Amino acid sequence: MLLVLLCWCVEATVLLYVLYSWLIPTAVQFNGSLALLWHDRLLKAVRKRATRGDPQSVISAIDHFCRHNEWAMNVGDEKGSILDSVVSEVNPEKVLELGTYCGYSTVRIARLLPPGARLITLEFNVDYAAIARQVIAWAGLEDKIQLVEGASEDWIPRMKEHFGIETFDFVFLDHWKDRYLPDTKLMEDCGLLRKGTVLLADNVICPGVPDYLEYVRNSLSYKSCYFKSHLEYTKAEDGLEKSVFLG
């Protein structure tokens, strides 16, 4: 009887984790009202705990909220530190982020950019974009960031014409996982990658992007390495893949 009860508790815990960590955030992506309700609390936490104009305090406020209140699918503090180190190493002037979400990684990247640098971030979900704009404004980074609403496959071919971007120095992939590979190939075809451009892809293990990993790890056009970490605010394995475009 005790064993049955224990098994039931384990199953219930797993079910609650799946519901809280995956099903609810997924449902939010397709419902504007849910999105605003789900992330309005995050925005309130930023306004309550973060100092206006201080990007680091915004990052800390979101991390605290996600660890102690409600989980959110941003890159998180552990993988965020890896993101910071790569951005600092590259010291890019022209950055493309695919997947703005609530603006957390956008703020992390922008705060490390040199004067005059430019970050274009693409977000498909207009409700996420509405929250992200306010987070970015609270961090005081509007002058470095251009948030564009729309599908990546629509905007990537228009980068040169619409934004005057010839090539990017750094690209952060953190949007729909089934778009990682086609969007990477699309950037290649559009000539947006130069020799030395660094691509950094999130969630390559959880939920995973096997087709993308197979491509960048076996293509002669890339030199790749994997940074082992954990899924944001959990102990589940995840990681980032850094790929340098060799031309």
C-alpha positions as YAML, in Angstrom:
chain: A
units: angstrom
residues:
- id: 1
  name: MET
  ca: [0.00, 0.00, 0.00]
- id: 2
  name: LEU
  ca: [2.83, 2.34, 0.92]
- id: 3
  name: LEU
  ca: [4.59, 1.57, -2.37]
- id: 4
  name: VAL
  ca: [1.42, 2.32, -4.34]
- id: 5
  name: LEU
  ca: [0.98, 5.60, -2.49]
- id: 6
  name: LEU
  ca: [4.61, 6.53, -3.14]
- id: 7
  name: CYS
  ca: [4.26, 5.77, -6.85]
- id: 8
  name: TRP
  ca: [1.09, 7.85, -6.99]
- id: 9
  name: CYS
  ca: [2.87, 10.79, -5.35]
- id: 10
  name: VAL
  ca: [5.75, 10.57, -7.81]
- id: 11
  name: GLU
  ca: [3.37, 10.45, -10.78]
- id: 12
  name: ALA
  ca: [1.38, 13.39, -9.42]
- id: 13
  name: THR
  ca: [4.58, 15.40, -8.93]
- id: 14
  name: VAL
  ca: [5.70, 14.69, -12.49]
- id: 15
  name: LEU
  ca: [2.27, 15.64, -13.82]
- id: 16
  name: LEU
  ca: [2.28, 18.93, -11.92]
- id: 17
  name: TYR
  ca: [5.79, 19.71, -13.14]
- id: 18
  name: VAL
  ca: [4.82, 19.07, -16.78]
- id: 19
  name: LEU
  ca: [1.69, 21.18, -16.38]
- id: 20
  name: TYR
  ca: [3.50, 24.05, -14.70]
- id: 21
  name: SER
  ca: [6.67, 24.01, -16.78]
- id: 22
  name: TRP
  ca: [5.48, 23.13, -20.26]
- id: 23
  name: LEU
  ca: [1.73, 22.92, -20.88]
- id: 24
  name: ILE
  ca: [0.83, 26.27, -19.34]
- id: 25
  name: PRO
  ca: [3.65, 28.20, -21.07]
- id: 26
  name: THR
  ca: [2.74, 26.48, -24.36]
- id: 27
  name: ALA
  ca: [-0.93, 27.41, -23.95]
- id: 28
  name: VAL
  ca: [0.11, 30.97, -23.19]
- id: 29
  name: GLN
  ca: [1.82, 31.20, -26.59]
- id: 30
  name: PHE
  ca: [-1.51, 30.78, -28.34]
- id: 31
  name: ASN
  ca: [-3.72, 32.91, -26.11]
- id: 32
  name: GLY
  ca: [-3.11, 36.63, -25.82]
- id: 33
  name: SER
  ca: [-5.14, 37.05, -22.63]
- id: 34
  name: LEU
  ca: [-3.27, 34.21, -20.92]
- id: 35
  name: ALA
  ca: [0.04, 35.64, -22.09]
- id: 36
  name: LEU
  ca: [-0.66, 39.05, -20.60]
- id: 37
  name: LEU
  ca: [-1.92, 37.51, -17.34]
- id: 38
  name: TRP
  ca: [1.03, 35.10, -17.08]
- id: 39
  name: HIS
  ca: [3.68, 37.72, -17.75]
- id: 40
  name: ASP
  ca: [2.04, 40.75, -16.17]
- id: 41
  name: ARG
  ca: [3.16, 39.34, -12.82]
- id: 42
  name: LEU
  ca: [6.72, 39.16, -14.12]
- id: 43
  name: LEU
  ca: [6.53, 42.77, -15.23]
- id: 44
  name: LYS
  ca: [5.19, 43.81, -11.83]
- id: 45
  name: ALA
  ca: [8.10, 42.01, -10.18]
- id: 46
  name: VAL
  ca: [10.55, 43.96, -12.34]
- id: 47
  name: ARG
  ca: [8.92, 47.26, -11.42]
- id: 48
  name: LYS
  ca: [8.90, 46.33, -7.74]
- id: 49
  name: ARG
  ca: [12.42, 44.91, -7.36]
- id: 50
  name: ALA
  ca: [14.48, 46.49, -10.15]
- id: 51
  name: THR
  ca: [15.89, 50.00, -10.37]
- id: 52
  name: ARG
  ca: [14.80, 51.87, -13.48]
- id: 53
  name: GLY
  ca: [17.76, 52.31, -15.82]
- id: 54
  name: ASP
  ca: [19.77, 49.50, -14.18]
- id: 55
  name: PRO
  ca: [19.87, 46.45, -16.51]
- id: 56
  name: GLN
  ca: [21.55, 44.17, -13.96]
- id: 57
  name: SER
  ca: [18.81, 44.82, -11.42]
- id: 58
  name: VAL
  ca: [16.20, 43.92, -14.06]
- id: 59
  name: ILE
  ca: [17.97, 40.62, -14.71]
- id: 60
  name: SER
  ca: [18.19, 39.88, -10.98]
- id: 61
  name: ALA
  ca: [14.52, 40.72, -10.47]
- id: 62
  name: ILE
  ca: [13.42, 38.31, -13.21]
- id: 63
  name: ASP
  ca: [15.73, 35.56, -11.92]
- id: 64
  name: HIS
  ca: [14.33, 35.97, -8.41]
- id: 65
  name: PHE
  ca: [10.75, 35.88, -9.71]
- id: 66
  name: CYS
  ca: [11.36, 32.76, -11.82]
- id: 67
  name: ARG
  ca: [13.12, 30.88, -9.04]
- id: 68
  name: HIS
  ca: [10.75, 31.79, -6.22]
- id: 69
  name: ASN
  ca: [7.40, 32.60, -7.83]
- id: 70
  name: GLU
  ca: [6.67, 31.40, -11.35]
- id: 71
  name: TRP
  ca: [8.78, 29.56, -13.89]
- id: 72
  name: ALA
  ca: [9.38, 31.29, -17.22]
- id: 73
  name: MET
  ca: [11.13, 30.02, -20.34]
- id: 74
  name: ASN
  ca: [13.86, 32.62, -20.65]
- id: 75
  name: VAL
  ca: [17.50, 31.54, -20.86]
- id: 76
  name: GLY
  ca: [17.85, 31.81, -17.07]
- id: 77
  name: ASP
  ca: [20.70, 32.73, -14.78]
- id: 78
  name: GLU
  ca: [22.93, 29.67, -15.22]
- id: 79
  name: LYS
  ca: [22.89, 29.60, -19.01]
- id: 80
  name: GLY
  ca: [22.72, 33.39, -18.91]
- id: 81
  name: SER
  ca: [26.23, 33.46, -17.49]
- id: 82
  name: ILE
  ca: [27.42, 31.41, -20.47]
- id: 83
  name: LEU
  ca: [25.62, 33.81, -22.80]
- id: 84
  name: ASP
  ca: [27.36, 36.72, -21.06]
- id: 85
  name: SER
  ca: [30.80, 35.15, -21.50]
- id: 86
  name: VAL
  ca: [30.27, 34.50, -25.22]
- id: 87
  name: VAL
  ca: [28.94, 38.01, -25.86]
- id: 88
  name: SER
  ca: [31.89, 39.52, -23.97]
- id: 89
  name: GLU
  ca: [34.32, 37.36, -25.95]
- id: 90
  name: VAL
  ca: [32.84, 38.33, -29.32]
- id: 91
  name: ASN
  ca: [32.25, 42.00, -28.38]
- id: 92
  name: PRO
  ca: [29.79, 42.33, -31.29]
- id: 93
  name: GLU
  ca: [28.59, 45.54, -32.90]
- id: 94
  name: LYS
  ca: [25.71, 43.98, -34.87]
- id: 95
  name: VAL
  ca: [23.57, 41.39, -33.09]
- id: 96
  name: LEU
  ca: [20.49, 39.42, -34.11]
- id: 97
  name: GLU
  ca: [18.33, 37.70, -31.50]
- id: 98
  name: LEU
  ca: [15.70, 35.24, -32.72]
- id: 99
  name: GLY
  ca: [13.04, 35.04, -30.01]
- id: 100
  name: THR
  ca: [12.68, 38.02, -27.66]
- id: 101
  name: TYR
  ca: [10.14, 36.42, -25.30]
- id: 102
  name: CYS
  ca: [9.95, 38.70, -22.22]
- id: 103
  name: GLY
  ca: [13.16, 40.58, -23.04]
- id: 104
  name: TYR
  ca: [15.37, 38.87, -20.45]
- id: 105
  name: SER
  ca: [18.12, 37.67, -22.79]
- id: 106
  name: THR
  ca: [17.74, 40.86, -24.81]
- id: 107
  name: VAL
  ca: [18.67, 42.89, -21.75]
- id: 108
  name: ARG
  ca: [21.49, 40.48, -20.87]
- id: 109
  name: ILE
  ca: [23.04, 40.90, -24.31]
- id: 110
  name: ALA
  ca: [22.45, 44.63, -24.77]
- id: 111
  name: ARG
  ca: [24.00, 45.62, -21.43]
- id: 112
  name: LEU
  ca: [27.33, 44.12, -22.58]
- id: 113
  name: LEU
  ca: [27.46, 45.71, -26.03]
- id: 114
  name: PRO
  ca: [29.99, 48.43, -26.85]
- id: 115
  name: PRO
  ca: [28.89, 52.02, -27.55]
- id: 116
  name: GLY
  ca: [27.23, 52.34, -30.94]
- id: 117
  name: ALA
  ca: [26.36, 48.65, -31.14]
- id: 118
  name: ARG
  ca: [22.99, 47.55, -32.46]
- id: 119
  name: LEU
  ca: [20.76, 44.65, -31.43]
- id: 120
  name: ILE
  ca: [17.80, 43.59, -33.56]
- id: 121
  name: THR
  ca: [15.50, 41.15, -31.78]
- id: 122
  name: LEU
  ca: [12.62, 39.34, -33.49]
- id: 123
  name: GLU
  ca: [9.47, 38.19, -31.70]
- id: 124
  name: PHE
  ca: [6.54, 36.44, -33.37]
- id: 125
  name: ASN
  ca: [4.13, 36.75, -30.43]
- id: 126
  name: VAL
  ca: [2.78, 40.30, -30.16]
- id: 127
  name: ASP
  ca: [1.81, 39.81, -26.51]
- id: 128
  name: TYR
  ca: [5.33, 38.75, -25.56]
- id: 129
  name: ALA
  ca: [6.64, 41.73, -27.50]
- id: 130
  name: ALA
  ca: [4.39, 44.08, -25.49]
- id: 131
  name: ILE
  ca: [5.88, 42.81, -22.22]
- id: 132
  name: ALA
  ca: [9.43, 42.82, -23.60]
- id: 133
  name: ARG
  ca: [9.19, 46.46, -24.69]
- id: 134
  name: GLN
  ca: [8.35, 47.47, -21.14]
- id: 135
  name: VAL
  ca: [11.12, 45.34, -19.64]
- id: 136
  name: ILE
  ca: [13.64, 46.83, -22.08]
- id: 137
  name: ALA
  ca: [12.42, 50.35, -21.31]
- id: 138
  name: TRP
  ca: [12.72, 49.73, -17.56]
- id: 139
  name: ALA
  ca: [16.31, 48.59, -18.13]
- id: 140
  name: GLY
  ca: [16.97, 51.82, -20.05]
- id: 141
  name: LEU
  ca: [18.29, 50.08, -23.15]
- id: 142
  name: GLU
  ca: [15.90, 51.30, -25.87]
- id: 143
  name: ASP
  ca: [18.74, 53.12, -27.66]
- id: 144
  name: LYS
  ca: [20.59, 49.83, -28.32]
- id: 145
  name: ILE
  ca: [17.64, 47.57, -29.08]
- id: 146
  name: GLN
  ca: [15.24, 47.39, -32.00]
- id: 147
  name: LEU
  ca: [12.39, 44.97, -31.30]
- id: 148
  name: VAL
  ca: [10.67, 43.74, -34.45]
- id: 149
  name: GLU
  ca: [7.40, 41.83, -34.44]
- id: 150
  name: GLY
  ca: [6.91, 39.09, -36.99]
- id: 151
  name: ALA
  ca: [8.11, 35.71, -38.22]
- id: 152
  name: SER
  ca: [11.84, 35.11, -38.55]
- id: 153
  name: GLU
  ca: [11.48, 33.60, -42.03]
- id: 154
  name: ASP
  ca: [9.79, 36.80, -43.18]
- id: 155
  name: TRP
  ca: [12.27, 39.25, -41.64]
- id: 156
  name: ILE
  ca: [15.61, 37.53, -42.24]
- id: 157
  name: PRO
  ca: [15.50, 38.09, -46.03]
- id: 158
  name: ARG
  ca: [14.65, 41.77, -45.43]
- id: 159
  name: MET
  ca: [17.51, 42.58, -43.04]
- id: 160
  name: LYS
  ca: [19.80, 44.17, -45.61]
- id: 161
  name: GLU
  ca: [17.09, 46.16, -47.34]
- id: 162
  name: HIS
  ca: [15.06, 47.22, -44.31]
- id: 163
  name: PHE
  ca: [17.76, 47.70, -41.67]
- id: 164
  name: GLY
  ca: [20.88, 48.24, -43.73]
- id: 165
  name: ILE
  ca: [22.55, 45.23, -42.11]
- id: 166
  name: GLU
  ca: [25.19, 43.55, -44.25]
- id: 167
  name: THR
  ca: [26.30, 40.85, -41.80]
- id: 168
  name: PHE
  ca: [25.87, 40.06, -38.11]
- id: 169
  name: ASP
  ca: [28.71, 39.51, -35.67]
- id: 170
  name: PHE
  ca: [26.60, 37.48, -33.23]
- id: 171
  name: VAL
  ca: [23.29, 35.62, -33.50]
- id: 172
  name: PHE
  ca: [21.38, 34.21, -30.53]
- id: 173
  name: LEU
  ca: [18.84, 31.52, -31.41]
- id: 174
  name: ASP
  ca: [16.11, 31.09, -28.81]
- id: 175
  name: HIS
  ca: [12.84, 30.95, -30.76]
- id: 176
  name: TRP
  ca: [10.81, 28.07, -32.20]
- id: 177
  name: LYS
  ca: [13.10, 25.04, -32.13]
- id: 178
  name: ASP
  ca: [11.96, 23.77, -35.53]
- id: 179
  name: ARG
  ca: [13.14, 27.08, -37.01]
- id: 180
  name: TYR
  ca: [16.77, 26.86, -35.82]
- id: 181
  name: LEU
  ca: [18.04, 24.94, -38.85]
- id: 182
  name: PRO
  ca: [15.94, 26.53, -41.62]
- id: 183
  name: ASP
  ca: [16.64, 30.03, -40.28]
- id: 184
  name: THR
  ca: [20.37, 29.31, -40.07]
- id: 185
  name: LYS
  ca: [20.37, 28.16, -43.69]
- id: 186
  name: LEU
  ca: [18.27, 31.19, -44.60]
- id: 187
  name: MET
  ca: [20.84, 33.52, -42.99]
- id: 188
  name: GLU
  ca: [23.54, 31.78, -44.99]
- id: 189
  name: ASP
  ca: [21.58, 32.14, -48.23]
- id: 190
  name: CYS
  ca: [20.93, 35.83, -47.51]
- id: 191
  name: GLY
  ca: [24.63, 36.48, -46.86]
- id: 192
  name: LEU
  ca: [24.03, 37.66, -43.28]
- id: 193
  name: LEU
  ca: [26.85, 35.54, -41.85]
- id: 194
  name: ARG
  ca: [30.48, 36.51, -42.35]
- id: 195
  name: LYS
  ca: [33.62, 34.56, -41.57]
- id: 196
  name: GLY
  ca: [33.81, 34.64, -37.77]
- id: 197
  name: THR
  ca: [30.11, 35.24, -37.06]
- id: 198
  name: VAL
  ca: [29.18, 33.42, -33.85]
- id: 199
  name: LEU
  ca: [25.86, 31.61, -33.49]
- id: 200
  name: LEU
  ca: [24.75, 30.65, -29.99]
- id: 201
  name: ALA
  ca: [21.74, 28.34, -29.71]
- id: 202
  name: ASP
  ca: [19.73, 27.77, -26.52]
- id: 203
  name: ASN
  ca: [17.74, 24.68, -25.47]
- id: 204
  name: VAL
  ca: [19.74, 22.34, -27.69]
- id: 205
  name: ILE
  ca: [19.11, 19.42, -25.29]
- id: 206
  name: CYS
  ca: [15.79, 20.31, -23.68]
- id: 207
  name: PRO
  ca: [13.51, 20.33, -25.61]
- id: 208
  name: GLY
  ca: [16.31, 19.72, -28.11]
- id: 209
  name: VAL
  ca: [17.23, 20.54, -31.72]
- id: 210
  name: PRO
  ca: [18.84, 17.36, -33.10]
- id: 211
  name: ASP
  ca: [18.64, 18.43, -36.75]
- id: 212
  name: TYR
  ca: [20.37, 21.74, -36.00]
- id: 213
  name: LEU
  ca: [23.10, 20.07, -33.93]
- id: 214
  name: GLU
  ca: [23.76, 17.50, -36.64]
- id: 215
  name: TYR
  ca: [24.12, 20.28, -39.19]
- id: 216
  name: VAL
  ca: [26.46, 22.65, -37.33]
- id: 217
  name: ARG
  ca: [28.57, 19.84, -35.89]
- id: 218
  name: ASN
  ca: [29.14, 18.13, -39.24]
- id: 219
  name: SER
  ca: [29.21, 21.05, -41.64]
- id: 220
  name: LEU
  ca: [32.60, 22.24, -42.87]
- id: 221
  name: SER
  ca: [31.20, 25.77, -42.60]
- id: 222
  name: TYR
  ca: [31.11, 25.72, -38.78]
- id: 223
  name: LYS
  ca: [33.30, 25.01, -35.80]
- id: 224
  name: SER
  ca: [31.05, 24.11, -32.88]
- id: 225
  name: CYS
  ca: [31.31, 23.42, -29.18]
- id: 226
  name: TYR
  ca: [28.76, 22.55, -26.51]
- id: 227
  name: PHE
  ca: [28.30, 24.22, -23.13]
- id: 228
  name: LYS
  ca: [26.62, 21.83, -20.72]
- id: 229
  name: SER
  ca: [24.21, 23.45, -18.28]
- id: 230
  name: HIS
  ca: [20.65, 23.08, -17.00]
- id: 231
  name: LEU
  ca: [17.19, 24.03, -18.19]
- id: 232
  name: GLU
  ca: [16.34, 27.44, -16.85]
- id: 233
  name: TYR
  ca: [15.68, 27.36, -13.09]
- id: 234
  name: THR
  ca: [15.63, 23.53, -12.94]
- id: 235
  name: LYS
  ca: [18.08, 20.65, -12.57]
- id: 236
  name: ALA
  ca: [17.21, 19.11, -15.93]
- id: 237
  name: GLU
  ca: [20.16, 18.95, -18.33]
- id: 238
  name: ASP
  ca: [20.24, 21.47, -21.11]
- id: 239
  name: GLY
  ca: [22.94, 23.45, -22.82]
- id: 240
  name: LEU
  ca: [24.06, 25.98, -25.40]
- id: 241
  name: GLU
  ca: [25.77, 25.29, -28.71]
- id: 242
  name: LYS
  ca: [28.30, 27.85, -29.92]
- id: 243
  name: SER
  ca: [29.05, 27.69, -33.64]
- id: 244
  name: VAL
  ca: [31.55, 29.88, -35.45]
- id: 245
  name: PHE
  ca: [30.82, 30.42, -39.14]
- id: 246
  name: LEU
  ca: [33.96, 29.67, -41.15]
- id: 247
  name: GLY
  ca: [32.69, 31.01, -44.46]
...
